Amino acid sequence: MSDQPSTVLLGQFTDDNAERIVARLEDAGITWWVKSGGRFTRALFAGEWGTRVFVDEARLEQARTIAARIVEP
């Protein structure tokens, strides 16, 4: 069995919000990673408008709460 957690999509956010969310995920000790499209990809594909944030599946609900505090104020 792998020591790596299974990750799931938390959501797609503006780059600024993704940076703030990731900082809070770090503070909470939640495993995360991001996927951002490059300038070329963003220009050609409407779905590549921001940064996708993935988190440890076991901590998804906690991560959703953190993200909601940042994007919904």
ZIFENBEL-V450137 format. One record per pair of residues at least 4 apart in sequence whose ideal C-beta (glycine too) atoms are under 7 Angstrom apart, sorted by the first residue. I is the first residue (numbers start at 1). J is the second residue. Records with the same first field share a line. If there is no record, write none. Layout:
# ZIFENBEL-V450137
I = J / J
This chain:
# ZIFENBEL-V450137
5 = 31 / 56 / 57 / 58
6 = 57
7 = 33 / 54 / 55 / 56 / 57
8 = 54 / 55 / 57 / 60
9 = 52 / 54
10 = 53 / 54 / 55 / 63 / 64 / 67
11 = 53 / 67
12 = 50 / 51 / 52
13 = 17 / 18 / 21 / 50 / 51 / 53 / 71
14 = 18 / 50
15 = 19 / 50 / 51
16 = 20
17 = 21 / 70 / 71
18 = 22 / 34 / 50 / 51 / 53
19 = 23
20 = 24 / 70
21 = 25 / 53 / 66 / 67 / 70
22 = 26 / 32 / 34 / 53
23 = 27
24 = 28 / 66 / 70
25 = 30 / 32 / 55 / 63 / 66
28 = 62 / 66
30 = 55 / 56 / 59 / 62 / 63
31 = 55 / 56
32 = 53 / 54 / 55
33 = 54
34 = 51 / 52 / 53
35 = 52
36 = 51
37 = 41 / 42 / 48
38 = 42
39 = 43
40 = 44
41 = 45 / 48
42 = 48 / 49
55 = 59 / 60 / 63
59 = 63
60 = 64
61 = 65
62 = 66
63 = 67
64 = 68
65 = 69
67 = 71
68 = 72
